[in-house]
Amino acid sequence: MSRDTPSDREESTIQPDGGTEAAHEDIDYLDREVNLLRPSTPFMRDHLKIIWSSFVLWALVVFGPVTMTAIAPEMMTVGTPIFGFPLHYFLVSLGAPTGALILAVVYTRYRDRLDQKYGIGPDSVESAATEAGEATAADGGVEQ
């Protein structure tokens, strides 16, 4: 990977988000290198924000009750009024899977909005492939 010289950087105007002036329609997202620490396109940067925030929320939902039980066992071992189980058991057995499922639904909604914002979808990929004269490899890409 080569570094830009100051003269190269002057030719391309940098936007505040670190991107260049190229519109997202001009970027071939399928051919870009993916780097989780330095995303190369605005779509990847926005998607990475969704991924990291979802990951943090997932970690809180799944590991929060266990951590709270270690920190405050007297509060978390109290029986729940509905089933009589200890609170930590109830939160781990029902709260964590339900929370993870809700987070999955929230992620898909945000991802759908992001795809609409950048015009990315199954129709755009298929139309780009047919315009380029590429055929779909239904057999897994094995030549016969």
Phi, psi and omega in degrees: 000128182265151178267145177284138174275162179305325179291325177294321181292329180290328181292326181252122181283125181271133177273163182302332180276004178093353180275172177259181183286352182297131179289154182294341176291334183273355184264129175269095186295333183285338181260001181278147177287138180260122176230114185293339181269332178223081181299144187267349181229157178301322178299314181295323177296315179294321179293322179295325175299318178295316182297311182294319179293322176296320180296317180297315178296320178298315180298321177294317182293317185279315185263351180299309180298322179294316179295318178296327177294322178289325182280314184230074184295328181294327179282321187276346180263006176289141180290144177279146182292333185283303185255342182085358177287156173298148184301318182296323178295315180298315181292322181286319186281326181248322185290316183294311179295321179294318178297319179295322178295317178296319177297325178295320178293317179297318178301314182295325178293315178295321180293321177298319177297319179295318177298319178295320181299319183262002178068034181255131179188175181297328180292322181290325179288316180294319181291326178292323180291320180289326177294325181279355179082020180268141177262152177282133180269088182285344181265015180087010177089009181277125178281143181245000000 
